Amino acid sequence: MTLIVAGYTGVTFWKKKNYDRIFFVGDTLLSAEGRTDARERLIEIFKKVRRIPVKIWTPHFDTDGHFNRYIESFSSSCVIAYAGSTLTFSHMLNGIQEHLGQLRYTFIDGQYKIVKHCSSEAIQKNYAVTWADDIVFESRNLPSLAADFQMEVISHVIRRALKDVSAHRLLDQNSFRSISCQLAVALYCWDARTPVLYHVEVVLTDEFPKYATLKYRRLGEQETVVLGAPLQREVEELMQAVRKAPESPAEKTKIGAQLDRGTDELKAAKALVRKEILADQEGDCSGQLIPDTTLSFSSDRAGANPSLN
């Protein structure tokens, strides 16, 4: 069984909640075909929530104006959780780490852009070309790293990975289940200065021959995503109850104070995951940890590293 819950959280100030964090809670059991009995367990402490560095590299030119090398100039982080095929996700993860860790600033048609390192628009090492004097990569000239662009890079990698794992076989519903997975992706949008959560699903096309592809959507700040066990409605009702809970007497006395109720959603999700694990294993949850991860971005300085707890 895999059960992962991810959603937005934050602190309350003047009765208004600032959703500036994203939480993840999940189990750590890796088993054969999703079974949880002891004989089918493969790994009991397996991280299904992964932190991935996001880096942008700036081209450096020598004194003659020739392109020399790339220098790391920006770093951030994202978090990806999955449920489903571990082999498929591992292949995706390798490509995602490579691409998000090697983003490039470039200069195309008079504009500064961020591109994939494999893009033809990336500045290539060519000592035969002297770049114009007005190509100066300074922070005030460079675009911010948007969440939508990061998601485009991730979807590019996922499509390539799915092609690799399904290119040599004819897929039907049974074979598709062996490569299928779902992802929850938390990114920081440096344009809007806010964290963003996406839900990604690997799906089978309708046409013949069928092949695996993906669809994804961006979640609203009060939406929660559930991977693995079919508990979406239960989790939504739980989060709604938590967010609409009345203030305690102690909170009512702190008029205008900042109320750190930001962990309420996280605590509720963690309790639910623990309950489901206990029910699934009939009281035996040995080996299934319930780790939680919170991705927060409190700094307004471009290039600052987000905190990951």
Buried (B, 14 or more C-beta within 10 A) or exposed (E): BBBBBBBBBBBBEEEEBBBBBBBBBBBBBBBEEBEBEEEEBEEBEBBBBBBBEBBBBBBEBEEEEBBBEBEEBBBBBBBBBBBBBBEBBEBBBEBBBEBBBBBBBBBEEEEBBBBBBBBEBBBEEEEEEEBEEEBEBEEEEBBEBBBEBBBEBBBBBBBBBBEEBBEEEEBEEEBBBBBBBBBBBBBBBBEEEBBBBBBBBBEBEEEEEBBBBBEBEBBEBBBBBBBBBEBEEEBBEBBEEBBEEEEEEEBEEEEEEEBEBBBBBBBBBBEBBBEBBEEBBEEEBEBBBBBBBBBBBEEEEEEBEBEEE
